[in-house]
Amino acid sequence: MILKNINKEQNNSRLDQAATLLFKDYSRSQIQRWILQGNLLVNGEILKAKDKVHTGDEISLDPVFENRVSWDCLLYTSDAADE
């Protein structure tokens, strides 16, 4: 679990925008997915991406990553396709 607090510069910003600034290693779309999934909370509560956050609010993030399929393992030769 990663905990961060909203500062003066992020006061009255949308949750997804403020969280993107706080958690710079993650894209805004990833942050939005975590908000929808309940992995990103404000003061222990689930909010919507468009909800406003305020100075001192505690943002908690439990980053959960989806399993992704590599295209490399899906490649095949044309010989295999002919069989």
ZANU-199360 format. One record per atom (N, C-alpha, C): atom name; residue in one letter; z, x, y; residue number from 0. Coordinates in nm, 4 decimals, padded with zeros to 6 digits. Layout:
N
CA | A | Z | X | Y | NUM
...
REM end
This chain:
83
N | M | 00.0000 | 00.0850 | -00.1175 | 0
CA | M | 00.0000 | 00.0000 | 00.0000 | 0
C | M | 00.0000 | 00.0897 | 00.1241 | 0
N | I | -00.0883 | 00.0599 | 00.2162 | 1
CA | I | -00.0968 | 00.1356 | 00.3414 | 1
C | I | -00.0485 | 00.0443 | 00.4539 | 1
N | L | 00.0455 | 00.0925 | 00.5342 | 2
CA | L | 00.1001 | 00.0135 | 00.6451 | 2
C | L | 00.0639 | 00.0782 | 00.7777 | 2
N | K | 00.0181 | -00.0036 | 00.8716 | 3
CA | K | -00.0133 | 00.0426 | 01.0078 | 3
C | K | 00.0289 | -00.0683 | 01.1041 | 3
N | N | 00.0486 | -00.0325 | 01.2311 | 4
CA | N | 00.0853 | -00.1294 | 01.3337 | 4
C | N | -00.0226 | -00.1398 | 01.4405 | 4
N | I | -00.0382 | -00.2588 | 01.4934 | 5
CA | I | -00.1330 | -00.2828 | 01.6025 | 5
C | I | -00.0764 | -00.2201 | 01.7290 | 5
N | N | -00.1610 | -00.1451 | 01.8002 | 6
CA | N | -00.1165 | -00.0842 | 01.9257 | 6
C | N | -00.1709 | -00.1621 | 02.0459 | 6
N | K | -00.1407 | -00.1144 | 02.1652 | 7
CA | K | -00.1801 | -00.1841 | 02.2887 | 7
C | K | -00.3318 | -00.2020 | 02.2996 | 7
N | E | -00.4061 | -00.0996 | 02.2563 | 8
CA | E | -00.5531 | -00.1061 | 02.2689 | 8
C | E | -00.6138 | -00.2157 | 02.1806 | 8
N | Q | -00.5478 | -00.2479 | 02.0700 | 9
CA | Q | -00.6007 | -00.3488 | 01.9777 | 9
C | Q | -00.5402 | -00.4868 | 02.0023 | 9
N | N | -00.4471 | -00.4972 | 02.0973 | 10
CA | N | -00.3828 | -00.6253 | 02.1265 | 10
C | N | -00.4866 | -00.7339 | 02.1572 | 10
N | N | -00.4686 | -00.8481 | 02.0956 | 11
CA | N | -00.5548 | -00.9652 | 02.1163 | 11
C | N | -00.6963 | -00.9468 | 02.0607 | 11
N | S | -00.7134 | -00.8510 | 01.9683 | 12
CA | S | -00.8425 | -00.8309 | 01.9014 | 12
C | S | -00.8477 | -00.9159 | 01.7751 | 12
N | R | -00.9694 | -00.9377 | 01.7252 | 13
CA | R | -00.9856 | -01.0019 | 01.5948 | 13
C | R | -00.9254 | -00.9106 | 01.4881 | 13
N | L | -00.8700 | -00.9708 | 01.3847 | 14
CA | L | -00.8092 | -00.8942 | 01.2769 | 14
C | L | -00.9078 | -00.7953 | 01.2159 | 14
N | D | -01.0294 | -00.8397 | 01.1837 | 15
CA | D | -01.1250 | -00.7500 | 01.1183 | 15
C | D | -01.1637 | -00.6326 | 01.2077 | 15
N | Q | -01.1746 | -00.6560 | 01.3378 | 16
CA | Q | -01.2098 | -00.5477 | 01.4295 | 16
C | Q | -01.0955 | -00.4475 | 01.4429 | 16
N | A | -00.9738 | -00.4976 | 01.4575 | 17
CA | A | -00.8577 | -00.4099 | 01.4711 | 17
C | A | -00.8363 | -00.3298 | 01.3428 | 17
N | A | -00.8494 | -00.3949 | 01.2287 | 18
CA | A | -00.8284 | -00.3271 | 01.1004 | 18
C | A | -00.9337 | -00.2197 | 01.0780 | 18
N | T | -01.0551 | -00.2431 | 01.1222 | 19
CA | T | -01.1616 | -00.1439 | 01.1088 | 19
C | T | -01.1276 | -00.0183 | 01.1891 | 19
N | L | -01.0646 | -00.0372 | 01.3049 | 20
CA | L | -01.0229 | 00.0781 | 01.3855 | 20
C | L | -00.9046 | 00.1503 | 01.3212 | 20
N | L | -00.8139 | 00.0759 | 01.2602 | 21
CA | L | -00.6954 | 00.1364 | 01.1975 | 21
C | L | -00.7282 | 00.2088 | 01.0674 | 21
N | F | -00.8196 | 00.1509 | 00.9901 | 22
CA | F | -00.8548 | 00.2059 | 00.8589 | 22
C | F | -00.9976 | 00.2582 | 00.8640 | 22
N | K | -01.0157 | 00.3703 | 00.9314 | 23
CA | K | -01.1496 | 00.4230 | 00.9612 | 23
C | K | -01.2296 | 00.4637 | 00.8377 | 23
N | D | -01.1624 | 00.4818 | 00.7242 | 24
CA | D | -01.2332 | 00.5232 | 00.6026 | 24
C | D | -01.3094 | 00.4086 | 00.5365 | 24
N | Y | -01.2878 | 00.2855 | 00.5837 | 25
CA | Y | -01.3469 | 00.1681 | 00.5193 | 25
C | Y | -01.4372 | 00.0930 | 00.6174 | 25
N | S | -01.5454 | 00.0363 | 00.5652 | 26
CA | S | -01.6391 | -00.0383 | 00.6491 | 26
C | S | -01.5797 | -00.1732 | 00.6895 | 26
N | R | -01.6354 | -00.2299 | 00.7931 | 27
CA | R | -01.5880 | -00.3616 | 00.8386 | 27
C | R | -01.6138 | -00.4669 | 00.7319 | 27
N | S | -01.7249 | -00.4578 | 00.6613 | 28
CA | S | -01.7529 | -00.5564 | 00.5556 | 28
C | S | -01.6516 | -00.5446 | 00.4421 | 28
N | Q | -01.6096 | -00.4210 | 00.4089 | 29
CA | Q | -01.5074 | -00.4025 | 00.3058 | 29
C | Q | -01.3744 | -00.4605 | 00.3532 | 29
N | I | -01.3403 | -00.4353 | 00.4785 | 30
CA | I | -01.2174 | -00.4911 | 00.5374 | 30
C | I | -01.2216 | -00.6429 | 00.5311 | 30
N | Q | -01.3349 | -00.7025 | 00.5653 | 31
CA | Q | -01.3475 | -00.8490 | 00.5620 | 31
C | Q | -01.3297 | -00.9033 | 00.4203 | 31
N | R | -01.3828 | -00.8331 | 00.3200 | 32
CA | R | -01.3636 | -00.8761 | 00.1806 | 32
C | R | -01.2156 | -00.8738 | 00.1440 | 32
N | W | -01.1471 | -00.7666 | 00.1841 | 33
CA | W | -01.0041 | -00.7563 | 00.1531 | 33
C | W | -00.9234 | -00.8651 | 00.2236 | 33
N | I | -00.9627 | -00.9018 | 00.3444 | 34
CA | I | -00.8948 | -01.0110 | 00.4153 | 34
C | I | -00.9106 | -01.1399 | 00.3351 | 34
N | L | -01.0326 | -01.1695 | 00.2912 | 35
CA | L | -01.0588 | -01.2908 | 00.2122 | 35
C | L | -00.9840 | -01.2908 | 00.0791 | 35
N | Q | -00.9714 | -01.1742 | 00.0179 | 36
CA | Q | -00.9066 | -01.1626 | -00.1129 | 36
C | Q | -00.7541 | -01.1579 | -00.1028 | 36
N | G | -00.7010 | -01.1474 | 00.0200 | 37
CA | G | -00.5565 | -01.1391 | 00.0374 | 37
C | G | -00.4999 | -00.9999 | 00.0190 | 37
N | N | -00.5864 | -00.8974 | 00.0250 | 38
CA | N | -00.5419 | -00.7590 | 00.0115 | 38
C | N | -00.5049 | -00.6958 | 00.1447 | 38
N | L | -00.5354 | -00.7649 | 00.2548 | 39
CA | L | -00.4990 | -00.7169 | 00.3872 | 39
C | L | -00.4175 | -00.8274 | 00.4537 | 39
N | L | -00.2916 | -00.7966 | 00.4833 | 40
CA | L | -00.1990 | -00.8960 | 00.5373 | 40
C | L | -00.1525 | -00.8564 | 00.6765 | 40
N | V | -00.1139 | -00.9567 | 00.7555 | 41
CA | V | -00.0542 | -00.9336 | 00.8867 | 41
C | V | 00.0875 | -00.9888 | 00.8814 | 41
N | N | 00.1847 | -00.9007 | 00.9002 | 42
CA | N | 00.3256 | -00.9400 | 00.8934 | 42
C | N | 00.3551 | -01.0158 | 00.7641 | 42
N | G | 00.2890 | -00.9720 | 00.6546 | 43
CA | G | 00.3120 | -01.0327 | 00.5240 | 43
C | G | 00.2393 | -01.1632 | 00.5002 | 43
N | E | 00.1531 | -01.2046 | 00.5923 | 44
CA | E | 00.0816 | -01.3322 | 00.5800 | 44
C | E | -00.0688 | -01.3099 | 00.5727 | 44
N | I | -00.1364 | -01.3997 | 00.5019 | 45
CA | I | -00.2825 | -01.3978 | 00.4942 | 45
C | I | -00.3381 | -01.4674 | 00.6181 | 45
N | L | -00.4251 | -01.3974 | 00.6885 | 46
CA | L | -00.4930 | -01.4551 | 00.8049 | 46
C | L | -00.6433 | -01.4536 | 00.7804 | 46
N | K | -00.7168 | -01.5131 | 00.8717 | 47
CA | K | -00.8628 | -01.5082 | 00.8677 | 47
C | K | -00.9106 | -01.3900 | 00.9497 | 47
N | A | -01.0311 | -01.3431 | 00.9195 | 48
CA | A | -01.0883 | -01.2274 | 00.9891 | 48
C | A | -01.0956 | -01.2505 | 01.1396 | 48
N | K | -01.1184 | -01.3746 | 01.1817 | 49
CA | K | -01.1350 | -01.4049 | 01.3244 | 49
C | K | -01.0027 | -01.4239 | 01.3985 | 49
N | D | -00.8907 | -01.4308 | 01.3253 | 50
CA | D | -00.7605 | -01.4505 | 01.3890 | 50
C | D | -00.7242 | -01.3295 | 01.4740 | 50
N | K | -00.6533 | -01.3550 | 01.5826 | 51
CA | K | -00.6134 | -01.2498 | 01.6757 | 51
C | K | -00.4847 | -01.1827 | 01.6292 | 51
N | V | -00.4774 | -01.0517 | 01.6529 | 52
CA | V | -00.3570 | -00.9751 | 01.6231 | 52
C | V | -00.2985 | -00.9262 | 01.7556 | 52
N | H | -00.1704 | -00.8897 | 01.7513 | 53
CA | H | -00.1010 | -00.8531 | 01.8741 | 53
C | H | -00.0201 | -00.7251 | 01.8551 | 53
N | T | 00.0088 | -00.6597 | 01.9654 | 54
CA | T | 00.0839 | -00.5350 | 01.9638 | 54
C | T | 00.2096 | -00.5494 | 01.8781 | 54
N | G | 00.2275 | -00.4540 | 01.7884 | 55
CA | G | 00.3449 | -00.4531 | 01.7022 | 55
C | G | 00.3256 | -00.5224 | 01.5686 | 55
N | D | 00.2188 | -00.6015 | 01.5535 | 56
CA | D | 00.1930 | -00.6660 | 01.4241 | 56
C | D | 00.1776 | -00.5577 | 01.3177 | 56
N | E | 00.2338 | -00.5835 | 01.2003 | 57
CA | E | 00.2212 | -00.4891 | 01.0892 | 57
C | E | 00.1064 | -00.5308 | 00.9990 | 57
N | I | 00.0132 | -00.4387 | 00.9787 | 58
CA | I | -00.1016 | -00.4616 | 00.8918 | 58
C | I | -00.0757 | -00.3872 | 00.7621 | 58
N | S | -00.0777 | -00.4589 | 00.6517 | 59
CA | S | -00.0600 | -00.3935 | 00.5216 | 59
C | S | -00.1885 | -00.4099 | 00.4416 | 59
N | L | -00.2336 | -00.2994 | 00.3858 | 60
CA | L | -00.3584 | -00.2969 | 00.3099 | 60
C | L | -00.3320 | -00.2447 | 00.1703 | 60
N | D | -00.3736 | -00.3227 | 00.0729 | 61
CA | D | -00.3717 | -00.2804 | -00.0672 | 61
C | D | -00.5174 | -00.2685 | -00.1092 | 61
N | P | -00.5780 | -00.1494 | -00.0887 | 62
CA | P | -00.7215 | -00.1340 | -00.1146 | 62
C | P | -00.7542 | -00.1437 | -00.2630 | 62
N | V | -00.8313 | -00.2442 | -00.2980 | 63
CA | V | -00.8764 | -00.2637 | -00.4352 | 63
C | V | -01.0278 | -00.2499 | -00.4345 | 63
N | F | -01.0767 | -00.1613 | -00.5190 | 64
CA | F | -01.2213 | -00.1356 | -00.5227 | 64
C | F | -01.2830 | -00.2021 | -00.6437 | 64
N | E | -01.3994 | -00.2601 | -00.6224 | 65
CA | E | -01.4737 | -00.3248 | -00.7300 | 65
C | E | -01.5393 | -00.2177 | -00.8165 | 65
N | N | -01.5554 | -00.2468 | -00.9435 | 66
CA | N | -01.6325 | -00.1578 | -01.0292 | 66
C | N | -01.7798 | -00.1752 | -00.9942 | 66
N | R | -01.8447 | -00.0652 | -00.9715 | 67
CA | R | -01.9863 | -00.0717 | -00.9363 | 67
C | R | -02.0682 | -00.0104 | -01.0483 | 67
N | V | -02.1828 | -00.0675 | -01.0724 | 68
CA | V | -02.2724 | -00.0157 | -01.1749 | 68
C | V | -02.3647 | 00.0860 | -01.1094 | 68
N | S | -02.3757 | 00.1991 | -01.1740 | 69
CA | S | -02.4647 | 00.3029 | -01.1239 | 69
C | S | -02.6067 | 00.2732 | -01.1698 | 69
N | W | -02.7015 | 00.2870 | -01.0795 | 70
CA | W | -02.8423 | 00.2661 | -01.1163 | 70
C | W | -02.8874 | 00.3701 | -01.2174 | 70
N | D | -02.8253 | 00.4878 | -01.2161 | 71
CA | D | -02.8637 | 00.5942 | -01.3088 | 71
C | D | -02.8508 | 00.5488 | -01.4542 | 71
N | C | -02.7472 | 00.4727 | -01.4846 | 72
CA | C | -02.7282 | 00.4309 | -01.6233 | 72
C | C | -02.8213 | 00.3157 | -01.6613 | 72
N | L | -02.8888 | 00.2574 | -01.5643 | 73
CA | L | -02.9791 | 00.1468 | -01.5921 | 73
C | L | -03.1253 | 00.1898 | -01.6023 | 73
N | L | -03.1514 | 00.3163 | -01.5720 | 74
CA | L | -03.2888 | 00.3653 | -01.5774 | 74
C | L | -03.3323 | 00.3854 | -01.7224 | 74
N | Y | -03.4556 | 00.3600 | -01.7485 | 75
CA | Y | -03.5103 | 00.3811 | -01.8826 | 75
C | Y | -03.6519 | 00.4307 | -01.8690 | 75
N | T | -03.7017 | 00.4895 | -01.9744 | 76
CA | T | -03.8371 | 00.5425 | -01.9701 | 76
C | T | -03.9359 | 00.4328 | -02.0069 | 76
N | S | -04.0595 | 00.4534 | -01.9716 | 77
CA | S | -04.1619 | 00.3538 | -02.0043 | 77
C | S | -04.1822 | 00.3443 | -02.1554 | 77
N | D | -04.1540 | 00.4513 | -02.2298 | 78
CA | D | -04.1650 | 00.4476 | -02.3760 | 78
C | D | -04.0672 | 00.3458 | -02.4355 | 78
N | A | -03.9470 | 00.3423 | -02.3835 | 79
CA | A | -03.8459 | 00.2503 | -02.4336 | 79
C | A | -03.8856 | 00.1060 | -02.4044 | 79
N | A | -03.9553 | 00.0852 | -02.2947 | 80
CA | A | -03.9962 | -00.0516 | -02.2581 | 80
C | A | -04.1064 | -00.1021 | -02.3498 | 80
N | D | -04.1873 | -00.0111 | -02.4074 | 81
CA | D | -04.2967 | -00.0527 | -02.4943 | 81
C | D | -04.2516 | -00.0903 | -02.6353 | 81
N | E | -04.1307 | -00.0510 | -02.6708 | 82
CA | E | -04.0849 | -00.0777 | -02.8087 | 82
C | E | -04.0429 | -00.2204 | -02.8306 | 82
REM end
